[in-house]
Amino acid sequence: MATKDFRTWLHELFAVLVAAAGFRDLRMLSTQLVLLYDGSNIAAALDADPAVARSARDAAAALMAAARR
């Protein structure tokens, strides 16, 4: 139950942030950002590589730039 609640909250949080930033396709971009969030958390934990954060930030910026077009 706690995991499901957290996942619901996380998806809602990203949707709110995407909407507040003025993006149109809230569902697609927020889902992409959640996937990036998930993947970067797993990579950081498994690889112990601080560069993962920079890579995730750059990937998020690219997703947002593409969504603005």
N, C-alpha and C positions, 0 to 999 in steps of 0.2 A: 504494500500500500504506500509506504513512504517513497519508494522509487517511482511509482506511477505518479504520485503527487508532485515530486520533484520534476519529472519529465514534462508534466503538464505545465507547471510553473515556468520551466525553462523555455518551452516553445512559446508560451504567452509573452514572456519577457522579451524574447527576440522580436516577436511580432509587434509589440508596443514600440520598441526602439526603432525598428524599421519604419513603422508608420510615422513616428515622431520626426524622423529624418526626411520624410517626404517622399519615400519610395512608393511606387504604385503597386507592383505585384508583391504584396506583403507575404503571401503564403510561400511563394517560390524562394524569395531571397531569405526570409527568416529560416526556412527549412535548410537551405544551403549553408547558412551561417551556423545553425545548430550542428549540422554534420561536420563542419570545419572545427567547431568547438570540441565536439566529441573526439574527432580524430587527433586533434592536437593534444588533448588531454592524455589520450592513450599513448601517443608517441612520446610525449614528455615523460610519462611514467616508465615506459618500457626502455627508452633509449637514454634517459638521463642527459638530454641534450638541450641546453638553454637556447640554442638557435631555433628550436621549434617555435618558440613564441614569436620571433621575428618573421619566420616563414608563414605562420598562421596570420599574422597581422598583414603581411603583404598579400596573401591570398584573399583575405577579407576585403582589402582595399580594391583588388582587381574585380572581385565579385560585385562590389558596390559601384565601381566605375562602369562596369558592363550593364548593370541594372539601370543606371542613369540615362543610358543611350536610348 
